Amino acid sequence: MTEPDPVARPGTTPTPRRRRPAFAGPRDDVDVPPLDHIAPDLEPPWSKEDTDTPDRTIAYQHSEGHRIGLRVQSRGLAIQTWITAGPDLPPIPDGTDTERAEAQAANDARLQPGRTWHTVLATRTSKALAADLGLLVCERLLPALTNKPRGIPAPAPPARIGQPDTTPQKEGTQK
């Protein structure tokens, strides 16, 4: 026999569980191939580390201490990727003030030591998972070491209905 609900009042029926809304989509898992089969092969000085779960987690190590990680999230809906900067920045060379200022600006633009940058690949929308994962690592993660990302700019707010748009429109690119 089941235990009575201690919160429910005697003589009342328990509240039924809420159903998922129809717009939430199916709760099916996405069948993702083993990650060690679709992970990109990176050129030296990057090397792949051994992990306990190579089908769900992959890690890379760089000779300068940088690290890249890939992990299949629960239910296979996404692959989380991240890069962590190594412990040292390139030294500021001796030279003119201009050369030293340029080297310092380059160091300031980098992902700082020990900091991490994350990206996610949605597996449901990817048609070629291995190719998309390789592009994500090579075109989004690796460049973050030398030019730290600033985030995704927010879209412009929508114009008010029935009122003219008063935002100035300029041709060309804005800085």
Disulfide bonds with the S-S distance in Angstrom:
none
